[in-house]
C-alpha cells in the first residue's frame, strides 16, 4: 500500500539590465519567449491599455508612440522597465509577439527578475486554498482569496493542469506539493506530476519516476524548491519502506531529484539519514524551498531517550542532507511543533497541548543551533484547534476562524484582517498557496512542455 505525504498537518532589489549600445535594449542571443497572442500585431485592450495610458500621463511620451516598437526602442532602459513591470504577466507575454526586439526585451532574465520583484512588493497577493475533499455544491478543489481586494473574484483566472481521462484522475484529486516564485508543483495521484505557471498558462508534465511494486508498503514524500545558485527549480522525492506499523520507516530508498533545467530525474548520491523513522508534514502554508533549502520535520530513534524530534534539511545546490536540532526547550512530549518560515528564516511554531499559548522560535543564523531564539508568544487567540496554520511572506499568521473565514493576523501590530470569502472547512484544507503574478519559467525539453491548461 502506498501513502503519499506532501502537506497534511497534524493540527487542525531588481537586477540592472545589460544594454545593447546600438539600441538600448536588453542583450539576448535568441528571441525565445512565449507565443502567447501570436496572432496579435498591435496592443489591444486586453493587453493593458488602461495601465499603459496611465503611465503615458506620467511620462513624456504618448499612447501612439507606445504602439510602435521603433519608438519604444528609443526610450532608456529604466523607462521601459518602469512601464512593463507594472503589467500582469499575461499581458507582458502577449506583448512579446509585437516584434522580435520586444520579445527579446521582455524575455530577458533581468527583466523577468525585475517583474517578479515588483509583483512580490507591489501587486495584490492571492491566497489559493486547496482542499482534499470537495462536495457537489463546491466542485472546484480550491478557492481564491485576494488579500487587498477581497470583493474581486479571481477564481476563473487560475487554470489547473489538464488531466488525461485515461489516467483515472480528475481535477478534484489535485494535490499541491509546493509553490515558489509563481510556479506551482502539483500531482494527480502520485504518478502524474506537473509544474505550472497560471499567470502565463504554461505547464510541464514531469517524466515518469520510480515507484516500488505493489508488494511493498511505502510512504512517498514530495517537495518543491528553488536553487538560487543555479537558478533552477527542483522536485525532491523521498520513498520510505514501511512495515506493519503505518508511517514507521524501516528503510529509505535512494532519493531522486527532478531538475527543470535538466528535464530529468537523477539519483542523489547521499542517502537519506537512516536513523530517521518518520517524517511529519506540517507545511500547510507553502513557504519552504525559497532560500535554496527544503526541510522535513522528522523523528529519530535514540537508544537512550527513545524517539526525538529533529529537522532534516536538503541543500538544493549541493543536493546533500544535514540535520538541524530543535531548540532544547521545545523537546517536550507535551508540546506540538510545526516547521515554517518567518521573514525568510526557518521558524518553529510550538504550543502546549493543554493551553492556547503558542511560541514562535526563529533560527537567526541558518544552520547554527545556538541562534534559535524565541520571537513571539501568542495567546488567547481562541482559534480553531488552538493554533494558526503558519506565517505568510508578509509575516502574518494565517488563521481560519470559527466561521471558516481566512484571517491574516499581524502579531507585531496585534491586528487581524478578515478576508470575505469562506473556506470549505478546516478538516478538508490541504494547502495554502500564497500566489504571486510571475513570468518565471525554465523551459524543459520540448517533448515535455504543454501549452494551455484547463480553465477552472
VENWO-V108935 format. One record per residue. RES is the residue in one small letter. SS is DSSP state (alpha for helix, beta for strand, coil for the rest). OMEGA is omega in whole degrees, -180 to 180 (NA if undefined). Layout:
RES|SS|OMEGA  RES|SS|OMEGA
This chain:
x|coil|-180  x|beta|175  x|beta|-179  x|beta|-178  x|beta|175  x|coil|171  x|coil|177  x|coil|-179  x|coil|174  x|coil|177  x|coil|-177  x|coil|NA  x|coil|-164  x|coil|-179  x|coil|-180  x|coil|-179  x|coil|173  x|coil|-178  x|beta|165  x|coil|-175  x|coil|-176  x|coil|-173  x|coil|180  x|coil|180  x|coil|175  x|beta|179  x|coil|175  x|coil|-174  x|coil|-180  x|coil|-177  x|coil|176  x|coil|173  x|coil|-176  x|coil|175  x|coil|177  x|coil|178  x|coil|-175  x|coil|180  x|coil|-177  x|coil|178  x|coil|176  x|coil|-179  x|coil|-179  x|coil|-178  x|alpha|-177  x|alpha|-178  x|alpha|170  x|coil|-179  x|alpha|-177  x|alpha|179  x|alpha|-178  x|alpha|177  x|alpha|178  x|alpha|178  x|alpha|178  x|alpha|-180  x|alpha|-178  x|alpha|-179  x|coil|-176  x|coil|179  x|coil|-173  x|coil|179  x|alpha|179  x|alpha|178  x|alpha|180  x|alpha|-175  x|coil|-179  x|coil|-178  x|alpha|-179  x|alpha|176  x|alpha|-179  x|alpha|-178  x|coil|-180  x|coil|-179  x|coil|175  x|coil|-176  x|alpha|-177  x|alpha|177  x|alpha|179  x|alpha|179  x|alpha|-179  x|alpha|178  x|alpha|-167  x|alpha|-179  x|coil|180  x|coil|-178  x|coil|175  x|coil|-179  x|alpha|180  x|alpha|179  x|alpha|178  x|alpha|-180  x|alpha|178  x|alpha|-178  x|alpha|178  x|coil|-178  x|coil|-178  x|coil|180  x|coil|179  x|alpha|-179  x|alpha|177  x|alpha|179  x|alpha|179  x|alpha|-179  x|alpha|-174  x|alpha|179  x|alpha|-177  x|coil|-179  x|alpha|-180  x|alpha|178  x|alpha|-179  x|alpha|177  x|alpha|179  x|alpha|179  x|alpha|179  x|alpha|180  x|alpha|179  x|alpha|180  x|alpha|-178  x|alpha|-172  x|alpha|-173  x|alpha|-175  x|coil|-179  x|coil|175  x|coil|174  x|beta|173  x|beta|176  x|beta|179  x|beta|180  x|beta|-174  x|beta|175  x|coil|177  x|coil|175  x|coil|180  x|coil|180  x|coil|179  x|coil|177  x|coil|-173  x|coil|-179  x|coil|-177  x|coil|179  x|beta|171  x|beta|-176  x|beta|-176  x|beta|176  x|beta|-177  x|coil|-179  x|coil|-176  x|coil|-173  x|coil|-178  x|coil|-179  x|coil|-179  x|coil|-178  x|coil|-172  x|alpha|-178  x|alpha|180  x|alpha|-179  x|coil|-179  x|beta|177  x|beta|175  x|coil|-179  x|coil|-180  x|coil|175  x|coil|-177  x|alpha|-178  x|alpha|-177  x|alpha|-178  x|coil|-180  x|coil|174  x|coil|-178  x|alpha|179  x|alpha|-179  x|alpha|-179  x|beta|176  x|beta|-177  x|beta|177  x|beta|179  x|beta|180  x|beta|179  x|beta|173  x|coil|179  x|coil|173  x|beta|177  x|beta|175  x|beta|-176  x|beta|179  x|beta|167  x|beta|-170  x|coil|173  x|coil|179  x|coil|-179  x|beta|-178  x|beta|178  x|beta|164  x|beta|-173  x|beta|176  x|beta|-178  x|coil|-177  x|coil|-178  x|coil|174  x|coil|179  x|beta|-175  x|beta|173  x|beta|175  x|beta|-178  x|coil|178  x|coil|-179  x|coil|178  x|coil|-175  x|coil|174  x|coil|-179  x|coil|179  x|coil|-179  x|coil|180  x|coil|-177  x|coil|169  x|beta|-175  x|beta|171  x|beta|177  x|beta|180  x|beta|177  x|beta|171  x|beta|-177  x|beta|-179  x|beta|-177  x|beta|176  x|beta|-177  x|coil|180  x|coil|-179  x|coil|-177  x|coil|-179  x|beta|178  x|beta|-172  x|beta|173  x|beta|179  x|beta|-180  x|beta|179  x|beta|179  x|beta|176  x|beta|177  x|beta|-177  x|beta|180  x|coil|-178  x|coil|178  x|coil|-178  x|coil|176  x|coil|174  x|coil|-172  x|beta|176  x|beta|-178  x|beta|176  x|beta|176  x|coil|-179  x|coil|-175  x|coil|176  x|beta|178  x|beta|173  x|beta|179  x|beta|177  x|coil|179  x|coil|179  x|coil|-177  x|coil|-177  x|beta|173  x|beta|175  x|beta|179  x|beta|176  x|coil|-176  x|coil|-179  x|coil|179  x|coil|175  x|coil|-177  x|coil|-172  x|coil|-178  x|coil|174  x|beta|-177  x|beta|-179  x|beta|173  x|beta|179  x|beta|-180  x|coil|177  x|coil|-178  x|coil|-180  x|coil|175  x|beta|-175  x|coil|177  x|coil|-177  x|coil|173  x|coil|-178  x|coil|-173  x|coil|179  x|coil|-180  x|beta|171  x|beta|-176  x|beta|175  x|beta|173  x|beta|-171  x|beta|171  x|beta|178  x|beta|178  x|beta|180  x|beta|-176  x|coil|-177  x|coil|-173  x|coil|179  x|beta|-179  x|beta|179  x|beta|177  x|beta|175  x|beta|178  x|beta|174  x|beta|-178  x|beta|178  x|beta|178  x|beta|-177  x|coil|178  x|coil|-180  x|coil|-179  x|coil|178  x|beta|180  x|beta|171  x|beta|177  x|beta|177  x|beta|-178  x|coil|171  x|coil|170  x|coil|-176  x|alpha|-176  x|alpha|-179  x|alpha|180  x|coil|-177  x|coil|-177  x|coil|179  x|coil|180  x|beta|170  x|beta|-176  x|beta|177  x|beta|180  x|beta|177  x|beta|177  x|beta|179  x|beta|-180  x|coil|-180  x|coil|-179  x|beta|178  x|beta|180  x|beta|175  x|beta|171  x|beta|-175  x|beta|-179  x|beta|174  x|beta|-177  x|coil|-175  x|coil|177  x|coil|-176  x|coil|180  x|coil|179  x|beta|176  x|beta|176  x|beta|179  x|beta|-177  x|beta|174  x|beta|-173  x|coil|175  x|coil|-170  x|coil|177  x|coil|-179  x|coil|-176  x|alpha|-178  x|alpha|-178  x|alpha|174  x|beta|178  x|beta|178  x|beta|-174  x|beta|180  x|beta|164  x|beta|-177  x|beta|-180  x|coil|177  x|coil|176  x|coil|180  x|coil|-178  x|coil|174  x|alpha|-179  x|alpha|171  x|alpha|-175  x|coil|171  x|coil|-176  x|coil|-178  x|beta|-178  x|beta|174  x|coil|179  x|coil|177  x|coil|175  x|coil|175  x|coil|174  x|beta|180  x|beta|-173  x|beta|168  x|beta|-174  x|coil|-176  x|coil|178  x|coil|179  x|coil|173  x|beta|177  x|beta|179  x|beta|174  x|beta|-175  x|beta|177  x|beta|-177  x|coil|-179  x|coil|-180  x|coil|-177  x|coil|-178  x|beta|180  x|beta|177  x|beta|-178  x|beta|175  x|beta|-171  x|beta|-168  x|beta|-178  x|beta|174  x|coil|179  x|coil|-177  x|coil|-175  x|alpha|-173  x|alpha|-175  x|alpha|-178  x|beta|-178  x|beta|-177  x|beta|170  x|beta|177  x|beta|177  x|beta|-169  x|beta|178  x|coil|177  x|coil|-169  x|coil|173  x|coil|-174  x|coil|173  x|coil|172  x|coil|-173  x|coil|175  x|coil|175  x|coil|-171  x|alpha|-177  x|alpha|-180  x|alpha|-172  x|beta|-180  x|beta|177  x|beta|176  x|coil|-180  x|coil|-179  x|beta|176  x|beta|-180  x|coil|NA
